[in-house]
């Protein structure tokens, strides 16, 4: 199995931090933000459940741009073979 060694960028980590501190963001956005932050500075891979959620967010027109940025970051750090 190939290993994806991408890590969350500083800009996305900052967005993720703001998302987690906000009382008005959705649980979906907070889940993606937590995943993105957990991948900051380490070569962790996104789990399949979060990967599926991120894909759904990117395919849906109902999510905010910031949520889509988090989803794209999380998805880019997923297992390449899935």
C-alpha atoms as one frame of an Amber mdcrd trajectory, in Angstrom:
protein
   0.000   0.000   0.000   1.388   3.420  -0.931   1.710   6.065   1.738   0.619
   9.641   1.167   3.033  11.951   2.998   1.294  15.270   2.313   0.707  17.539
   5.300  -1.711  20.360   6.059  -0.346  23.770   5.066  -0.073  26.667   7.493
  -2.887  28.548   5.754  -5.265  25.600   5.972  -4.233  24.908   9.574  -5.079
  28.512  10.459  -8.470  28.176   8.763  -9.060  24.900  10.597  -8.231  26.526
  13.923 -10.650  29.395  13.254 -13.329  26.888  12.219 -12.983  24.900  15.434
 -13.172  28.044  17.587 -16.264  29.403  15.851 -19.663  28.720  17.426 -21.465
  29.184  14.124 -19.740  26.569  11.957 -21.349  23.238  11.131 -20.348  19.891
  12.580 -19.239  18.836   9.101 -16.842  21.793   8.881 -15.544  21.090  12.393
 -14.961  17.410  11.562 -12.939  18.364   8.484 -11.067  21.048  10.442 -10.127
  18.558  13.169  -8.874  16.103  10.579  -6.829  18.782   8.815  -5.261  19.944
  12.085  -4.410  16.404  13.122  -2.399  16.117   9.898  -0.360  19.271  10.491
   3.341  18.512  10.879   2.942  14.745  10.558   2.427  12.352   7.662  -0.919
  10.946   8.819  -3.466   9.837   6.232  -7.168  10.645   6.152  -9.433   7.786
   7.244 -12.008   6.371   4.857 -15.020   7.850   6.703 -13.587  11.371   6.643
 -12.465  10.847   3.060 -16.057  10.011   2.061 -17.362  13.074   3.921 -14.826
  15.340   2.206 -15.777  13.980  -1.217 -19.479  14.651  -0.525 -18.708  18.212
   0.593 -16.778  18.927  -2.599 -19.579  17.514  -4.746 -22.328  19.513  -3.029
 -23.222  23.145  -3.805 -24.571  23.749  -0.278 -21.255  24.056   1.597 -19.296
  27.270   2.139 -16.013  27.867   0.338 -14.007  27.543   3.575 -15.550  24.129
   4.217 -14.606  23.081   0.692 -11.015  24.233   1.251 -10.827  22.027   4.346
 -12.404  19.139   2.441  -9.914  19.467  -0.408  -6.974  19.502   1.993  -8.227
  16.442   3.853  -8.964  14.590   0.629  -5.507  15.341  -0.773  -4.038  13.547
   2.260  -6.019  10.350   1.784  -4.760   6.911   0.816  -4.018   6.990  -2.903
  -5.213   3.444  -3.440  -8.726   4.033  -2.098
